[in-house]
Amino acid sequence: MAQHNELGKKGEDLAVAHLEKSGYIILTRNYVYLKGEIDIIAQMGSTIVIVEVKTRSTPEWGDPQDFLKQSQINRLVTTANHYIEHYTVDDVEVRFDIVAIVSNKAGTRIEHLENAFYHF
């Protein structure tokens, strides 16, 4: 596995642990529809939370959350719509979050950005 893939997997595992510690229920990981993938789908109360995890080994070129492009957001929204239509029973609130992680020899910093972007 490539080093960046290992860092991404480690970041997702850290994000899941952080979310669970904060009271979120993890519904699924790595949900794929067409060309989109959602890293984590979680639930907090009656809200479905679509979580994009961005992990970097250094903040030297910017914060991890700065690397989410509009095309990725569009794919996330399409993929989230598919999940909501096929796997939820009732009307639910949907929120898009980013968990930004910088992890290196100096330590690990996790930042959870709720309502990181709007889907309309």
N, C-alpha and C positions, 0 to 999 in steps of 0.2 A: 504494500500500500504506500502511495506517495506520502511524503512528509506533510504536505498541506492537507491531505485527506485525514491523516492521523490527528492533526491539530483540530480539524473540523469535528471529527468524532469525539475527541476529548471535550471540546467546547459544548457539544450537544449533551454529553453526559453531565457536565458541570451545570448546564442550564436546567436539565431535568431535576437534578438534586436541589438546586436553588428554588425552583418552582414548587417542588413537593414540600420543601421546608417552609415555604411561604403559604402552604395550604391549598395549592392547586392540585387538581386531579388530572393526571396525564391520561388522555384518551387514546392517543396514538402518536407514533413517531414516523417520520419520513413518508408521509402520505403523498402519493403520486397520482396525478391526473393529467393526461396529455403531456405537455412539456413542463408542467409546474410541479414543484415539490414543496410541501410544508414540513419544516423541520419538526415542529411539535404542535399538536393540537391538545389543548388543555381546557379544563373547566374550572371556573370559580363561581360558585352559586349557580345562577341561571345564565351566566355568560360563557359563551364559547370563545376561547382565546387562541388566536392563530399566532404562533410564535416563530419568528425568524431569528436564528442564532447566527451572529457574526463573531468570528474568533480571529484574532490576530496575535502574532508573537511580539509585535511592537506597535506602539501608537505613533511611530516616527512619521508616517505619511498620512496620519489622520485617525480619528476615532473609528472603531469597527463599523458603527452604525452609518457612517458616511459612505460606505461602499454599497448601499442598497440602491439600485438604479430603478428608474420608473418602469422599465420593461420587466424587472423582477417583481415589482409591486403588482403590475397587471397580471402576471402569471399567478401570483399568490392569491389575488382576488378571485380569479377564475377557478382555481383549485379549491379555494375555501367555499365558493358557491356550490361546487359539485359535492363537497363533503356535507355541507349543511342540508342540501336538497335530498341526499341519499341516506344520511345516517342520523338525522335528528327527527324527532317526532313532533315537537311543539315549536312554536315560534320562539326563537332564542335571540338574545343580543349577541352580536359578534364584535370582537375587538381585535385589533392587530397590534401586537407588541414586538419589540426587538429586545433580545438579550445580547448585550455587547460584552465580549470577554477579551481581555488582554492577558495572555498567560505566557510567562517565560521564566528564566532562572531567578529573576528578581521577585517573582510571586504571581498571584492571579488576582485580577480585578474584574468583578462582575457588576454590570450596570443593567438594571431592568427598566426599560422605557415602555410604560403603558401608553396605549393610544398613540403609538409612534407615527401612524399615518391613518388617514381616513380613506375609505374605499369608495367614495362617491365623487 
